[in-house]
Amino acid sequence: MAGADKLQQVIGDDLFPNVQSISDVKQVLDFMQPVSQPLREEQVRAILYLQDLGSNQEMHPGGNPYEKLIKAIVDYREKIADPEFYIDTIEALVPKPPRPILMTGDGNFKKVQPAK
């Protein structure tokens, strides 16, 4: 009788869990978008150099002419982010289905280890 109770418990489990709220996942992805692709050292150096060049008031009395270029460097990093970053985030948020359980020849249940 104990085997039947265990089997009923396995059958009653939600084998394909649903995401609780898509808006929660979207909110996390929107929050992580600005940090998805960090600036490389060369990009940071270029930004600092362009800011230094543009700060010369004698050459550029109207302000820093390189501001658009600096903004483009900073904004473009989000567009070239690795898709794996977002996939890993989604996989971490979505609940995992339970591991399969098999009945062995002696009537006991055994959890199957997933292949790596």
QUIKARA-V156234 format. One record per backbone hydrogen bond with DSSP energy under -0.5 kcal/mol. CO is the residue of the C=O (numbers start at 1). NH is the residue of the N-H. E is the energy in kcal/mol with one decimal. If there is no record, write none. Layout:
CO;NH;E
CO;NH;E
This chain:
1;5;-1.6
2;6;-2.0
3;7;-2.3
4;8;-2.5
5;9;-2.0
6;10;-2.1
7;11;-2.6
8;12;-2.1
9;13;-0.7
10;13;-0.8
13;15;-1.0
21;25;-1.3
22;26;-2.5
23;27;-2.3
24;28;-2.0
25;29;-2.4
26;30;-2.7
27;31;-2.0
28;32;-2.0
29;33;-1.2
32;35;-1.1
33;36;-1.4
40;44;-2.2
41;45;-2.4
42;46;-2.3
43;47;-2.4
44;48;-2.5
45;49;-2.5
46;50;-2.6
47;51;-2.4
48;52;-2.1
49;53;-2.7
50;54;-2.3
51;55;-0.9
53;56;-1.1
55;57;-0.9
56;60;-2.2
60;63;-1.4
63;65;-0.6
64;67;-1.1
66;70;-2.5
67;71;-2.7
68;72;-2.2
69;73;-2.1
70;74;-2.1
71;75;-2.8
72;76;-2.4
73;77;-0.9
75;78;-0.9
75;79;-0.7
76;80;-1.1
78;81;-0.9
82;85;-1.6
82;86;-0.7
83;87;-2.3
84;88;-2.7
85;89;-1.5
86;90;-2.5
87;91;-2.6
88;92;-1.8
89;93;-1.3
90;94;-2.1
100;112;-2.6
102;104;-0.6
102;110;-2.6
104;107;-1.8
108;104;-3.3
110;102;-2.9
